[in-house]
Structure formats: C-alpha cells, structure tokens
Amino acid sequence: MTQRTRILRNAALVGVSTALLAATAPVTASAATGGPPGTEPLSWTACEGATVDPRQQCAALQVPVDHSDPDSPRIDITVSRIPAEDPDARRGALLLIAGGPGGSSLNDPSGKGQKLPQGVRDTHDLIGFAPRGLAPSSPVSCGLEYGDLATSKLRPWPAPDGSVDGNMATARRMADSCARNGGELIKHLSTANEARDIDRIRAALGERKISAWGVSYGTYVGAVYSQLFPHRTDRIVLDSVDNPDPDRVNRAWLAGHEQGVEDTFPHFAAWASRPGNPDRLARRAADVRPMFLRLAARLDREPIPWPGANPEELNGNVLRQALLDGLYRPGRYPALAQLMRAARQGTVPPAPEAPPEEVLQNVAGVGAGTLCNDVAWPESQAVYEKGVAESRAKYPLTAGMPRNAMLCASWPYPPREAPVRITDHGPSNVLLVQNERDVATPLTGALKMRDALGRRAVMVTVDSTGHDAYLANGNACGDRVVSRFLATGDRPDSDLYCR
C-alpha cells in the first residue's frame, strides 16, 4: 500500500477534526492579497500521520459549496505546507496540483516536493491540498457497487464485439447511484470550482500571487486558474499537458488515450523484444503488437479466473486496461510483460493489492462529479456506437474505449456553467513540459494547450517516454529548464526540444 493510500484511508476514517493537532499562530491574510470576502487566515497544525515530513503543517480552509451564492453552505478544504527553507530568500508559495480528477497533493510537500532543487525549496513554501470532495477535505461518495469500482468499468471498455449496450446500462446504474448518494456537493464538483478554491487558498496564505506546478489533470486546473485569475499567478508549470478543448474537455482526454497508446506502444515493443531482457516477449518488436491483439481476443473468448482481483477474471478488456496502465512509465513494463506471459500459459500472477474500498469510492465520486459537471456529454447511444466503431477500426489496441460512454452519458445534472475557454489573455508566465511519448496526455493534446495559450506560454518537448515529465519520466535537459524557471523565473525565449 502506498503512502498516499494510507494517508487517504486514515483521513477518511478519522475525519479532518482529528487530523489537526497542536494549533499554532495563524497566518494573517490582509486585504492586500485580494481575497474574496469571508476568506479566513489559516491556523497551521501538525499533520496527522507518522509518514509525513515532520516539517509539514496542515490547516482547514472553509469555502462555499457554491461560489456563486454568498450564503452557500461551507465545506472544508485541507491544505498543507512545508515553509521555505531559507526565510531570508523566500519569494512566495508554490502550489502542487495533483492529477485526476480524484488525485490529492496533500502530502506532496513531503514527497515529490522534496525532489525539487534546493533553490526552489529555499525560496518557496511548498503547498499541497486535497481538492473539494476528496478526504480529508469534505468527502463525497457515489456508493457504487464494488464491481463498478474496477478500472475497466470506470473506463468504459466496449463488449468484445464492439457493442455499447452494456456500457449504457452501466452508465445509468452508476449515475443513479451518484445522484442518490452524492449529496449537494457532487453537483458542485468542477474544475472551475477547484480553481476558485485555489484562489481562496492563495488569499488565506496571504499571497498576492501564487506559483504552481500542475501535473496531468492538474495542468487543466492550472490553466483554468490562470484564465480566471491571471494576475494572481507568478510562475506556472504545466507538466504532462491536457487538451483544453472547450467543447469536449474531459471527453477529449479520454479520446486521447487511443493516440497515447499508439505513441507509446512501439517503445514497449522494442523493450519487450530486446535480447537479454528476462521478460522478453518476442524476437522482433514487430511481433509484439499482433501477439497482444491475439492474446486479448483469446481472453475475450476464454477468460482466466483471477481470485482476489476486480473483476475476478482476466478477460480481454482487463488485459487492455493493463496495457494502458502499464504504458504510463517504463518502470511498469516488466509487470505488463509478466502478465502477458502468464496469460499466454493460461495462468495469472497474484491479484494486485487494491486500496480500501472507502478510498476507491471517494476517488470515484470526485472523478465522476468533475468529469460529468465540466461539460455536457452526449446522451444518445448512437453517438457512442459510431465513435466506438471508428476508434476500433483505426486504433485496435484500445478497442473503442476512448470514445465510449462513461457514466456521464446518464448524468442527471446539467453543467452549471460553460467550460472555461483557455486563451492568450494574461501574463506570459507559463512553461509547458511534455514527454514526446505519453500514454495519458499525448503530445497532440499538449500542442492544443500550447496553441490556446499563445504568447503566454513556452513549451519544452522532451524526447522521453512516460507520464509525468518533470523530475520523473523526462530527461535531464527538460528538468534543468523547469528547475531554472521555478528558481529564477528564467524561461526559454521560444519553444524547445530536449533530446
């Protein structure tokens, strides 16, 4: 179980009230920070959990459920920080924005934040937060059936023959469950509201401007924040970049997986055919793709029981989902190859350990609410049938999933506002960093964000493979460019390719 899973589980069980210990003096948020009326300063405390850096502090910030209603009920947003390590050199705050939707950066000041160069840690408070709806912030849950929490259900894989009938029925069942169990808050989960929450965090920190490092979905959050509050931004890094398509939004992200897999699979195939590789699958890279397609088709017909997994069988769609997950970074290639080798022999490895159901329910609820509230999804089955058929023909590795019907196809709540259109209006203070081969946020989508931001941004394209580029799956050249920008504000004059 990962540190993040343990922290989320514990926070969900004990609640935010016991996560805040040993109160210290509050930070003063002055009117000069431009905070919305009613924004209170933060009272920092020790964070609950023995695995976090002892320097990390936590606080609870109250924000309105509905930012458009001044009398709206309040919910808690849990915020964390590790103060700048050189108070005399302190410049401001760097907000870490997680992916998802459904991801938390609450413990990132203690985790990935410590990989930042000393020049950034000296000059910036590192700030994390659990977005609205995600424990230990006021949590939501759809109360889904356990089987519907499987990734191969939350990402809607069509039937082996391409039919979406079952997906439409699943969407109705899951959306109905969210409506019954999600409460008022689930109607107000959206990227725009997360951006408004961030501005409340900024004001409560006492900062006139805030810097940010957003990853994956966090890049869209960061872009929306920069659009809604352009003059409250300092240095903005968008890492592994989402397509900001204002007409499709998250539908475009899902659709991007088909190209992301095509971009990344050749790298996996070359690895899986390399001599001396103990997990070698084939003698030639060209043989790995037909091998995978044949194996998935066989598992469509003859699933292998997989006790302890969800679902409890290895079928074709579970294998396809394992491929998508396995291409997130090269470090996952061995597990994917081992699964394929076992399946070819009619066996399975031990079932992967899953987070506690309470955590899965919470993350699924936040993801559903955000994805479905951000933009209206088509309700017509015919739309999905057409898209799936086209996708299956052109991108057989993903078998139509990226254009299929999520539970959003039956979402009962219309969007409360139009998606935020990302434009070039605002300060030129954005740096995009993007791996050339990224299964989740492909380069094609990142280029759409680059075009939308125009003169506001410079883009660093990295000759590397994997999701999350900076300080993770990128390369030294890209890391140097981003680190220099965060530490000094020095940004390349034009777009750059890091070979």
C-alpha positions as CSV (number, residue, x, y, z in Angstrom):
1,M,0.0,0.0,0.0
2,T,1.4,3.4,-1.0
3,Q,2.0,6.3,1.5
4,R,-0.8,8.3,-0.3
5,T,-3.3,5.4,0.0
6,R,-2.5,5.0,3.7
7,I,-2.9,8.7,4.4
8,L,-6.1,9.0,2.5
9,R,-7.5,5.9,4.2
10,N,-6.7,7.1,7.6
11,A,-8.0,10.6,6.9
12,A,-11.3,9.2,5.6
13,L,-11.7,7.1,8.6
14,V,-10.8,9.5,11.4
15,G,-12.0,12.7,9.7
16,V,-10.4,16.1,9.5
17,S,-11.1,17.0,13.1
18,T,-8.5,14.6,14.4
19,A,-6.1,15.4,11.6
20,L,-5.4,18.9,13.1
21,L,-3.2,18.8,16.2
22,A,-1.2,21.3,18.3
23,A,-2.6,24.6,16.9
24,T,-0.1,27.3,16.2
25,A,-0.4,31.0,15.5
26,P,-2.4,31.8,12.3
27,V,-1.0,33.5,9.3
28,T,-2.6,36.9,8.6
29,A,-4.3,37.3,5.3
30,S,-4.5,41.0,4.6
31,A,-7.0,42.8,2.3
32,A,-4.0,43.5,0.0
33,T,-4.0,39.8,-1.1
34,G,-7.3,40.4,-2.9
35,G,-9.1,37.6,-1.1
36,P,-12.8,37.1,-1.5
37,P,-15.0,38.4,1.4
38,G,-15.0,35.9,4.2
39,T,-11.6,34.3,3.5
40,E,-10.1,33.5,6.8
41,P,-6.4,33.1,7.6
42,L,-5.1,29.6,8.1
43,S,-4.3,28.1,11.5
44,W,-1.4,25.7,10.9
45,T,-1.1,22.5,12.9
46,A,0.9,19.3,12.8
47,C,-0.4,16.9,10.2
48,E,-1.8,13.5,11.2
49,G,0.2,10.5,10.1
50,A,3.7,9.4,11.0
51,T,4.9,9.1,7.4
52,V,4.8,12.8,6.5
53,D,7.8,15.1,6.9
54,P,7.7,16.5,10.5
55,R,8.0,20.0,9.0
56,Q,4.8,19.6,7.1
57,Q,1.9,21.5,8.6
58,C,-1.9,21.2,7.9
59,A,-4.8,23.6,8.1
60,A,-8.5,23.5,7.2
61,L,-10.0,26.3,5.0
62,Q,-13.7,26.8,4.6
63,V,-15.0,27.6,1.1
64,P,-18.6,27.8,-0.2
65,V,-20.2,24.8,-1.8
66,D,-21.5,27.2,-4.5
67,H,-19.1,30.1,-5.2
68,S,-21.9,32.0,-7.0
69,D,-24.0,32.0,-3.8
70,P,-22.6,34.1,-0.9
71,D,-24.9,32.3,1.5
72,S,-24.0,28.9,0.3
73,P,-23.1,26.3,3.0
74,R,-19.3,25.9,3.7
75,I,-17.1,22.8,3.2
76,D,-13.6,22.2,4.3
77,I,-10.5,22.1,2.1
78,T,-7.5,20.6,3.8
79,V,-4.2,22.4,3.0
80,S,-0.6,21.5,3.8
81,R,2.7,23.3,3.6
82,I,6.4,23.0,4.3
83,P,7.8,26.5,4.7
84,A,10.6,27.9,2.6
85,E,13.9,26.5,3.9
86,D,15.7,29.9,3.6
87,P,13.3,32.5,5.2
88,D,15.6,35.4,4.1
89,A,15.4,34.3,0.5
90,R,11.7,33.5,0.5
91,R,9.8,34.6,-2.7
92,G,6.4,33.1,-2.2
93,A,4.3,29.9,-2.4
94,L,4.5,27.0,-4.9
95,L,1.2,25.1,-5.1
96,L,1.4,21.5,-6.1
97,I,-1.6,20.5,-8.1
98,A,-2.3,16.7,-8.5
99,G,-3.7,14.8,-11.4
100,G,-7.0,13.0,-11.5
101,P,-9.6,14.3,-11.1
102,G,-9.5,12.4,-7.8
103,G,-5.9,13.0,-7.0
104,S,-4.6,14.8,-3.9
105,S,-1.3,16.8,-3.4
106,L,-1.8,16.9,0.3
107,N,1.4,15.0,1.1
108,D,3.3,16.2,-1.9
109,P,5.3,18.8,0.1
110,S,6.7,15.8,2.0
111,G,7.0,13.6,-1.2
112,K,7.6,14.8,-4.7
113,G,8.2,18.4,-3.4
114,Q,11.4,17.2,-1.8
115,K,12.8,16.3,-5.3
116,L,12.7,20.0,-6.2
117,P,16.1,21.7,-6.4
118,Q,17.3,23.5,-3.3
119,G,16.9,26.8,-5.0
120,V,13.1,26.3,-5.2
121,R,12.8,24.8,-1.7
122,D,14.7,27.7,-0.3
123,T,12.6,30.3,-1.9
124,H,9.1,28.8,-1.8
125,D,6.7,27.4,0.7
126,L,5.5,24.1,-0.8
127,I,1.7,23.9,-0.7
128,G,-0.5,20.9,-1.1
129,F,-4.2,20.3,-0.8
130,A,-7.0,17.8,-1.0
131,P,-9.5,19.1,-3.6
132,R,-13.1,19.6,-2.8
133,G,-14.8,16.3,-2.2
134,L,-11.7,14.3,-1.5
135,A,-10.9,13.2,2.0
136,P,-9.7,14.7,4.3
137,S,-11.5,17.6,2.7
138,S,-15.3,17.2,2.9
139,P,-15.7,13.9,1.1
140,V,-18.2,12.6,-1.4
141,S,-19.1,9.1,-2.5
142,C,-21.4,7.6,-5.1
143,G,-21.8,4.4,-3.2
144,L,-21.1,2.4,-6.3
145,E,-21.4,-1.4,-6.4
146,Y,-17.9,-2.9,-5.8
147,G,-17.7,-4.3,-9.3
148,D,-18.2,-0.9,-10.7
149,L,-15.1,0.3,-9.0
150,A,-12.9,-1.7,-11.3
151,T,-10.8,0.4,-13.6
152,S,-12.1,-1.5,-16.6
153,K,-15.6,-0.3,-15.6
154,L,-14.8,3.3,-14.7
155,R,-13.1,3.5,-18.1
156,P,-15.8,2.1,-20.3
157,W,-14.5,-0.8,-22.4
158,P,-17.0,-2.0,-25.1
159,A,-18.0,-5.6,-25.3
160,P,-15.7,-7.8,-27.4
161,D,-18.0,-7.4,-30.4
162,G,-18.0,-3.6,-30.0
163,S,-21.4,-3.3,-28.5
164,V,-22.0,-0.5,-26.1
165,D,-25.4,-1.7,-24.8
166,G,-23.8,-2.9,-21.5
167,N,-21.9,0.4,-21.1
168,M,-25.1,2.4,-21.4
169,A,-26.8,0.3,-18.8
170,T,-23.8,0.6,-16.5
171,A,-23.7,4.4,-17.0
172,R,-27.4,4.6,-15.9
173,R,-26.8,2.4,-12.9
174,M,-23.7,4.3,-11.8
175,A,-25.2,7.8,-12.4
176,D,-28.3,6.9,-10.5
177,S,-26.1,5.8,-7.6
178,C,-24.2,9.1,-7.6
179,A,-27.5,11.0,-7.6
180,R,-28.7,9.0,-4.6
181,N,-25.5,9.1,-2.6
182,G,-23.5,12.2,-3.7
183,G,-25.5,14.8,-1.9
184,E,-25.4,18.5,-2.8
185,L,-21.6,18.7,-3.0
186,I,-21.4,16.3,-6.0
187,K,-23.3,18.8,-8.1
188,H,-20.6,21.5,-7.4
189,L,-17.5,19.5,-8.2
190,S,-15.9,21.1,-11.3
191,T,-12.5,22.3,-12.5
192,A,-13.7,25.9,-12.3
193,N,-14.8,25.5,-8.7
194,E,-11.4,23.9,-7.9
195,A,-9.7,26.9,-9.4
196,R,-11.9,29.2,-7.2
197,D,-11.0,27.1,-4.2
198,I,-7.3,27.6,-5.1
199,D,-7.8,31.4,-5.1
200,R,-9.2,31.1,-1.6
201,I,-6.1,29.1,-0.6
202,R,-3.9,31.8,-2.1
203,A,-5.7,34.6,-0.2
204,A,-5.7,32.6,3.0
205,L,-1.9,32.1,2.6
206,G,-1.5,35.9,2.5
207,E,-0.1,35.8,-1.0
208,R,-0.8,38.4,-3.7
209,K,0.4,35.9,-6.3
210,I,1.0,32.1,-6.3
211,S,3.2,29.8,-8.4
212,A,2.0,26.3,-9.3
213,W,3.3,23.0,-10.6
214,G,0.3,21.1,-12.1
215,V,0.6,17.6,-13.4
216,S,-1.8,15.7,-15.8
217,Y,-5.3,16.8,-15.0
218,G,-3.6,19.4,-12.7
219,T,-2.4,21.1,-15.9
220,Y,-6.0,21.8,-16.8
221,V,-6.7,23.1,-13.3
222,G,-3.6,25.3,-13.5
223,A,-4.7,26.6,-17.0
224,V,-8.2,27.3,-15.8
225,Y,-6.9,29.1,-12.7
226,S,-4.5,31.2,-14.9
227,Q,-7.5,32.1,-17.1
228,L,-9.9,33.0,-14.3
229,F,-7.3,34.8,-12.1
230,P,-4.4,35.7,-14.5
231,H,-3.0,38.5,-12.3
232,R,-2.8,36.2,-9.3
233,T,-0.3,33.9,-11.0
234,D,3.5,34.0,-10.6
235,R,5.4,31.1,-12.3
236,I,3.2,28.4,-13.7
237,V,4.5,24.9,-14.8
238,L,2.1,22.6,-16.6
239,D,3.6,19.1,-16.8
240,S,2.1,16.3,-19.0
241,V,-0.5,18.5,-20.5
242,D,-4.2,18.0,-21.1
243,N,-6.0,19.1,-24.2
244,P,-8.1,22.2,-23.2
245,D,-10.8,21.6,-26.0
246,P,-13.6,23.8,-24.7
247,D,-16.3,21.7,-26.5
248,R,-15.3,18.3,-25.2
249,V,-12.9,18.9,-22.3
250,N,-12.7,15.5,-20.5
251,R,-14.1,13.7,-23.5
252,A,-11.1,14.8,-25.4
253,W,-8.8,13.5,-22.6
254,L,-10.4,10.1,-22.7
255,A,-10.2,10.1,-26.5
256,G,-6.5,11.0,-26.3
257,H,-5.7,7.5,-24.9
258,E,-6.0,6.0,-28.4
259,Q,-3.2,8.1,-29.7
260,G,-1.3,7.9,-26.5
261,V,-1.2,4.1,-26.7
262,E,-0.1,4.3,-30.4
263,D,2.7,6.8,-29.5
264,T,4.0,4.7,-26.6
265,F,3.5,1.0,-27.7
266,P,6.5,0.9,-30.1
267,H,8.8,1.8,-27.1
268,F,7.3,-1.0,-25.1
269,A,7.6,-3.4,-28.1
270,A,11.3,-2.5,-28.5
271,W,11.9,-3.2,-24.8
272,A,9.9,-6.4,-24.9
273,S,12.0,-7.8,-27.8
274,R,15.4,-6.8,-26.5
275,P,17.9,-9.6,-26.2
276,G,18.9,-10.3,-22.6
277,N,15.6,-8.9,-21.2
278,P,14.4,-11.5,-18.7
279,D,10.8,-10.5,-19.6
280,R,11.4,-10.7,-23.3
281,L,8.2,-11.5,-25.2
282,A,9.3,-11.8,-28.8
283,R,12.4,-11.8,-31.0
284,R,11.3,-8.8,-33.0
285,A,9.5,-5.6,-31.9
286,A,7.1,-6.0,-34.9
287,D,5.8,-9.3,-33.3
288,V,4.7,-7.8,-30.0
289,R,1.6,-6.0,-31.3
290,P,0.0,-9.0,-33.1
291,M,0.9,-11.1,-30.1
292,F,-1.0,-8.7,-27.8
293,L,-4.0,-8.5,-30.1
294,R,-4.3,-12.3,-30.4
295,L,-4.0,-12.7,-26.6
296,A,-6.7,-10.1,-25.9
297,A,-9.0,-11.8,-28.4
298,R,-8.4,-15.2,-26.8
299,L,-9.2,-13.8,-23.4
300,D,-12.4,-12.3,-24.8
301,R,-13.5,-15.8,-25.6
302,E,-11.8,-17.7,-22.7
303,P,-11.3,-15.5,-19.6
304,I,-9.0,-16.9,-16.9
305,P,-10.2,-16.9,-13.3
306,W,-8.3,-14.4,-11.2
307,P,-9.2,-14.7,-7.5
308,G,-8.9,-11.6,-5.5
309,A,-8.9,-9.2,-8.5
310,N,-11.8,-6.9,-9.5
311,P,-13.2,-8.4,-11.7
312,E,-12.2,-11.8,-10.6
313,E,-11.2,-12.8,-14.1
314,L,-8.5,-11.8,-16.6
315,N,-10.6,-11.1,-19.7
316,G,-9.6,-9.2,-22.9
317,N,-10.7,-5.8,-21.6
318,V,-8.8,-6.3,-18.3
319,L,-5.7,-7.1,-20.3
320,R,-6.3,-4.0,-22.5
321,Q,-6.7,-1.9,-19.4
322,A,-3.4,-3.4,-18.0
323,L,-1.7,-2.4,-21.2
324,L,-2.9,1.2,-20.8
325,D,-1.8,1.2,-17.2
326,G,1.5,-0.4,-18.0
327,L,2.5,2.2,-20.6
328,Y,2.3,5.0,-18.0
329,R,6.1,4.6,-17.4
330,P,8.8,2.2,-18.5
331,G,9.2,1.0,-14.9
332,R,5.8,-0.7,-15.3
333,Y,6.8,-2.7,-18.4
334,P,8.1,-5.8,-16.6
335,A,4.8,-6.3,-14.8
336,L,2.8,-5.9,-18.0
337,A,5.1,-8.4,-19.8
338,Q,4.8,-10.9,-16.9
339,L,1.0,-10.6,-17.1
340,M,1.1,-11.3,-20.8
341,R,3.4,-14.3,-20.4
342,A,1.3,-15.8,-17.6
343,A,-1.9,-15.3,-19.7
344,R,-0.4,-17.0,-22.7
345,Q,0.3,-20.0,-20.5
346,G,-3.3,-19.9,-19.1
347,T,-2.3,-18.6,-15.6
348,V,-2.3,-15.3,-13.7
349,P,0.0,-13.6,-11.2
350,P,-1.2,-12.8,-7.7
351,A,-4.0,-10.3,-7.7
352,P,-2.8,-6.7,-7.3
353,E,-3.4,-5.1,-3.9
354,A,-6.3,-2.6,-4.1
355,P,-6.7,0.5,-1.8
356,P,-9.5,0.3,0.8
357,E,-13.0,0.4,-0.7
358,E,-13.7,3.7,1.1
359,V,-10.8,5.3,-0.7
360,L,-11.9,3.9,-4.1
361,Q,-15.5,5.1,-3.5
362,N,-14.2,8.6,-2.6
363,V,-11.9,8.9,-5.6
364,A,-14.5,7.6,-8.0
365,G,-17.1,10.1,-6.7
366,V,-14.8,13.0,-7.1
367,G,-13.8,11.8,-10.6
368,A,-17.4,11.3,-11.7
369,G,-18.6,14.6,-10.4
370,T,-15.8,16.6,-12.0
371,L,-15.8,14.8,-15.4
372,C,-19.6,15.0,-15.7
373,N,-20.1,18.5,-14.4
374,D,-17.4,20.2,-16.5
375,V,-19.2,19.6,-19.8
376,A,-22.4,18.1,-21.2
377,W,-21.8,14.6,-22.6
378,P,-24.0,13.1,-25.4
379,E,-26.9,11.1,-24.2
380,S,-27.5,9.3,-27.4
381,Q,-26.3,5.7,-27.7
382,A,-25.9,6.2,-31.4
383,V,-23.2,8.8,-30.8
384,Y,-21.1,6.3,-28.8
385,E,-21.8,3.4,-31.2
386,K,-20.4,5.5,-34.1
387,G,-17.4,6.7,-32.2
388,V,-16.5,3.3,-30.9
389,A,-16.8,1.7,-34.3
390,E,-14.5,4.3,-35.8
391,S,-12.0,4.0,-33.0
392,R,-11.9,0.2,-33.1
393,A,-11.1,0.3,-36.8
394,K,-8.3,2.8,-36.5
395,Y,-6.9,2.0,-33.1
396,P,-7.3,-1.7,-32.3
397,L,-5.1,-1.7,-29.2
398,T,-7.7,0.4,-27.4
399,A,-10.7,-1.4,-28.9
400,G,-13.0,1.7,-28.9
401,M,-12.7,2.5,-25.2
402,P,-11.5,6.1,-25.6
403,R,-14.8,7.2,-27.4
404,N,-17.2,5.1,-25.3
405,A,-20.0,6.1,-22.9
406,M,-18.9,6.8,-19.3
407,L,-21.4,7.3,-16.6
408,C,-21.5,10.9,-17.7
409,A,-23.8,9.8,-20.6
410,S,-26.6,9.4,-18.0
411,W,-25.5,12.2,-15.6
412,P,-28.7,13.8,-14.1
413,Y,-27.3,17.3,-13.6
414,P,-26.7,19.7,-16.5
415,P,-23.5,21.7,-16.3
416,R,-23.9,24.9,-14.2
417,E,-21.6,26.9,-16.4
418,A,-19.8,26.6,-19.8
419,P,-16.3,25.2,-19.7
420,V,-13.6,27.8,-19.3
421,R,-12.0,28.6,-22.6
422,I,-8.2,28.9,-22.4
423,T,-6.9,31.9,-24.2
424,D,-3.7,34.0,-24.6
425,H,-5.1,36.8,-22.4
426,G,-2.9,37.3,-19.4
427,P,0.7,37.5,-18.4
428,S,3.4,35.4,-20.2
429,N,4.4,33.3,-17.3
430,V,3.6,29.7,-18.3
431,L,6.0,26.9,-19.0
432,L,4.7,23.6,-20.5
433,V,6.8,20.4,-20.3
434,Q,5.7,17.4,-22.2
435,N,7.2,14.0,-23.0
436,E,7.0,13.0,-26.6
437,R,5.6,9.6,-25.8
438,D,2.9,9.9,-23.1
439,V,0.0,7.4,-23.0
440,A,-2.3,9.5,-20.8
441,T,-1.7,13.0,-22.1
442,P,-0.3,12.6,-25.6
443,L,1.7,15.3,-27.4
444,T,-1.1,16.0,-29.8
445,G,-3.3,17.3,-26.9
446,A,-0.4,19.2,-25.3
447,L,0.1,21.1,-28.5
448,K,-3.6,22.2,-28.4
449,M,-2.9,23.7,-25.0
450,R,0.2,25.4,-26.4
451,D,-1.8,26.9,-29.2
452,A,-4.6,28.1,-26.9
453,L,-2.1,29.8,-24.5
454,G,-0.3,31.5,-27.4
455,R,2.2,34.2,-26.3
456,R,1.5,33.4,-22.6
457,A,3.5,30.1,-22.8
458,V,6.7,28.4,-23.9
459,M,6.7,24.6,-24.4
460,V,9.5,22.2,-23.7
461,T,9.0,18.9,-25.6
462,V,11.1,16.1,-24.1
463,D,12.4,13.1,-26.0
464,S,11.3,10.6,-23.4
465,T,8.6,8.1,-22.6
466,G,6.1,8.1,-19.7
467,H,3.5,10.2,-18.0
468,D,4.8,12.9,-15.6
469,A,7.8,14.5,-17.2
470,Y,9.5,16.8,-14.7
471,L,11.7,15.1,-12.1
472,A,10.0,11.7,-13.0
473,N,10.0,10.3,-16.5
474,G,11.5,13.1,-18.5
475,N,15.2,13.8,-19.1
476,A,18.0,16.0,-17.6
477,C,17.6,18.7,-20.2
478,G,13.9,19.2,-19.5
479,D,14.4,19.0,-15.8
480,R,17.1,21.7,-15.9
481,V,14.8,24.1,-17.9
482,V,11.9,23.7,-15.5
483,S,14.0,24.0,-12.4
484,R,15.7,27.1,-13.6
485,F,12.3,28.7,-14.4
486,L,10.9,27.9,-10.9
487,A,14.0,29.0,-9.1
488,T,14.8,32.2,-11.1
489,G,12.0,32.9,-13.5
490,D,14.3,32.4,-16.5
491,R,12.3,30.8,-19.3
492,P,13.4,29.9,-22.8
493,D,12.7,32.6,-25.4
494,S,10.9,30.1,-27.6
495,D,9.7,26.5,-27.7
496,L,12.5,24.0,-27.1
497,Y,13.1,20.3,-27.9
498,C,15.1,18.4,-25.3
499,R,16.8,15.4,-27.0
